[in-house]
Amino acid sequence: PSIRLHALDTVTPAKISEISGRLDLSKTLFFVSSKSGTTVEPLSLEAYFRSAMTGDSDLSANRRNFIALTDAGTPLSDRARAGEFGTWVSTPENVGGRFSALSAFGMMPAAAIGLNIREFAESAGRMAQKCQPDSASNPGLELGAFMASNALAGRDKLTLLTAPEFSSFGMWVDQLLAESTGKNGKGLVPVTGEPTLATDQYANDRQFVVFETEDTSLDFEGKSQELEGAGHPVLNIKMPTSNKYDIAGEFFRWQFATAIAASLMGIYPFDQPDVEMSKVKSRELLSHSAIDIDTVEMKHALDTASAAKSPGYVAIVAFLPESPALTAAFSLLRKNISINTGRATTFGYGPRYLHSTGQLYKGGPQNATVLGFVSGKDDDLAVPAAGFTFGQLTEAQAGGDFIVMTECGQTVLPIRLGNDPAREIVTAAKEL
């Protein structure tokens, strides 16, 4: 039988309940992944699933179901050494989290579902060799120079067009580019998963990377020509579909290119100086008996977003249970905002985006209008032995980040939705 891999990167109570209800916990292997060994989301989820399996807080029970992925010397590694996990896999201390796809953080789950790690390594190795020459034939240099030169010319919205099967790759590019370059008021703004727009609806703050396969190249060829004909810079990357392991080479190319682009833009790519601010503010809010987020009406928020001028962009963040229907609703909202304003849009579910585009929203260009959606549904789950619930954690993370983004110069408009958020979003989008 095939092995299913779930990437649980949310703390919204409804989503946790849904996933938990679909799993046979006794037959589930949990990778608890945290570079620092202190990240609140995976540790809260670990506590929940351990308690759900055993009914108590015995951390040594069912330990074979849990594997710790963390750097040496972290609290999580200390717990693993004390016997609370089936095993501990040490992760490289000198590799940042967003550059870790080819480290144990990415490869252990890949191996667990039966993928061939050697083929991943060979693919990455081939790309690494191609990225050695100091010449125009170097694919990493080509991509990095393309991104940086266009950003320095005012086209900082890196728009990635992908075949549908690579939509998740776009999310990975999001976190790599945004967190590496979004600092000191500068940065590349990755625009991924965006609904297709007519060529004349893209503003002149765009650059495009078309990530295609042999099977989809004809679909993208006309679009690339249209964009180039309209004066937009376009770089085409073609990946063969015959070997799924070639994605590892793309991991290396984009990591290499991100370091190159950041260097050319005068940005240090290997830190994330503004991420901690939101964590501090969220912890402060969690210590309060009640968390109160000041929200505005949907119409007021969308009118404000529509009135803002380019070269800014609209960032949509949603601390809501992820679903296909809700994602489609936000996609419609993104499309109508861009059609009406000419501005690029970004989108991410919270708390996932906090660890990726969150750095860009705080440290990058101060020209974002942030639409921050939070849930009005009354559903919750306790985090065992934590003194707070998942609902409170979600509210604290949302409220803390909204406060910090405002302090960093962005226009932040929090919106609370009701029991049918997808319907509310679609209705609002159609009224734009």
Secondary structure, 3 states (H helix, E strand, C coil): CCCCCCCCCCCCHHHHHHHHHHCCHHHCCEEEECCCCCCHHHHHHHHHHHHHHHCCCCCCCCHHHEEEEECCCCHHHHHHHHHHCCEEEECCCCCCHHHCCCCHHHHHHHHHCCCCHHHHHHHHHHHHHHCCCCCCCCHHHHHHHHHHHHHHCCCCEEEEEECHHHHHHHHHHHHHHHHHHCECCECCEEECCCCCCCHHHCCCCEEEEEEEECCCHHHHHHHHHHHHHCCCCEEEEEECCCCHHHHHHHHHHHHHHHHHHHHHCCCCCCCCCCHHHHHHHHHHHHCCCCCCCCCCCHHHHHHHHHHCCCCCEEEEEEECCCCHHHHHHHHHHHHHHHHHHCCEEEEEECCHHHHCHHHHHHHCCCCEEEEEEEECCCCCCECCCCCCEHHHHHHHHHHHHHHHHHHCCCEEEEEEECCCHHHHHHHHHHCC
